[in-house]
Amino acid sequence: MQPEAPNLPIDDTYAPIYTVGQVSSMLGVQPAFLRRLDVECLVSPCRSEGGQRRYSRAEIGLVQRVSELAGEGMTLAGIKRILLLEEQLHETRAELERLRAQLDP
């Protein structure tokens, strides 16, 4: 019998453990781009006790999505609007599923 694996922060998609430098290196983006996304409230990572930005895997995925859209020529304002509309669409679909579940016993 193998011992149970510990539940580590690295297993948590939302654990803020990656630095600006690490994310910059992983995604091939400039650190200034990451800081700009934070200033523009597109991706707002947590801060360490020392005030350094710390990104989760979920936020890294979002940075990657924003970077792809920016690479297609979208402005940050346009990207922000797209992300908001996508979130609203997701919430609407979830509500629709909830309502359908109530109708079907």
C-alpha positions as CSV (number, residue, x, y, z in Angstrom):
1,M,0.0,0.0,0.0
2,Q,1.4,3.4,-1.0
3,P,1.2,6.4,1.3
4,E,-1.4,9.0,0.4
5,A,0.1,11.9,-1.6
6,P,0.1,15.1,0.4
7,N,-2.1,17.9,-0.7
8,L,0.4,20.5,-1.9
9,P,-0.2,24.1,-3.0
10,I,1.2,23.1,-6.4
11,D,-1.9,20.8,-6.8
12,D,-4.2,23.8,-6.3
13,T,-5.0,25.6,-9.6
14,Y,-5.6,28.8,-7.6
15,A,-2.5,28.7,-5.3
16,P,-0.5,31.9,-6.0
17,I,3.0,30.5,-6.2
18,Y,4.6,31.7,-9.5
19,T,6.6,34.9,-9.7
20,V,6.6,37.5,-12.5
21,G,9.9,36.2,-13.7
22,Q,8.7,32.6,-13.8
23,V,5.5,33.5,-15.7
24,S,7.4,35.7,-18.1
25,S,9.8,32.9,-18.8
26,M,7.0,30.3,-19.2
27,L,4.9,32.3,-21.6
28,G,7.6,34.2,-23.4
29,V,6.1,37.6,-22.4
30,Q,7.9,40.6,-21.0
31,P,7.5,41.3,-17.2
32,A,6.2,44.8,-18.1
33,F,3.4,43.1,-20.0
34,L,2.4,41.2,-16.8
35,R,2.6,44.4,-14.7
36,R,0.4,46.2,-17.3
37,L,-2.2,43.5,-17.2
38,D,-2.4,44.0,-13.4
39,V,-2.6,47.8,-13.7
40,E,-5.4,47.4,-16.3
41,C,-7.2,44.9,-14.0
42,L,-7.1,42.2,-16.6
43,V,-5.1,39.8,-14.5
44,S,-4.7,40.7,-10.8
45,P,-2.4,38.3,-9.1
46,C,-2.1,38.0,-5.3
47,R,0.8,39.7,-3.5
48,S,3.3,38.1,-1.3
49,E,4.0,39.6,2.2
50,G,6.8,41.5,0.5
51,G,4.4,43.0,-2.1
52,Q,5.6,40.8,-5.0
53,R,3.0,39.5,-7.5
54,R,2.3,35.8,-7.3
55,Y,0.4,34.0,-10.0
56,S,-1.7,30.9,-9.9
57,R,-2.0,28.4,-12.7
58,A,-5.5,29.8,-13.4
59,E,-4.0,33.3,-13.8
60,I,-1.2,32.0,-16.0
61,G,-3.8,30.5,-18.3
62,L,-5.6,33.9,-18.4
63,V,-2.4,35.7,-19.1
64,Q,-1.8,33.3,-22.0
65,R,-5.3,33.9,-23.4
66,V,-4.8,37.7,-23.1
67,S,-1.4,37.4,-24.8
68,E,-2.9,35.4,-27.7
69,L,-5.7,38.0,-28.2
70,A,-3.1,40.8,-28.0
71,G,-1.1,39.0,-30.6
72,E,-4.1,39.0,-32.9
73,G,-4.2,42.8,-32.7
74,M,-6.8,43.3,-29.9
75,T,-6.4,46.2,-27.6
76,L,-6.4,45.6,-23.8
77,A,-9.7,47.4,-23.6
78,G,-11.1,45.1,-26.3
79,I,-9.7,42.1,-24.5
80,K,-11.2,43.2,-21.2
81,R,-14.6,43.4,-22.9
82,I,-14.3,40.0,-24.5
83,L,-13.3,38.4,-21.2
84,L,-16.3,40.1,-19.5
85,L,-18.7,38.9,-22.2
86,E,-17.3,35.4,-22.0
87,E,-17.8,35.4,-18.2
88,Q,-21.4,36.6,-18.6
89,L,-22.0,33.9,-21.2
90,H,-20.7,31.2,-18.9
91,E,-22.9,32.4,-16.0
92,T,-25.9,32.5,-18.3
93,R,-25.3,29.0,-19.5
94,A,-24.9,27.8,-15.9
95,E,-28.2,29.5,-15.0
96,L,-29.9,27.9,-18.0
97,E,-28.7,24.5,-17.0
98,R,-30.0,25.1,-13.4
99,L,-33.4,26.0,-14.7
100,R,-33.5,23.0,-17.0
101,A,-32.7,20.8,-14.1
102,Q,-35.6,22.2,-12.1
103,L,-38.0,21.5,-15.0
104,D,-36.8,17.9,-15.5
105,P,-37.5,15.9,-12.4
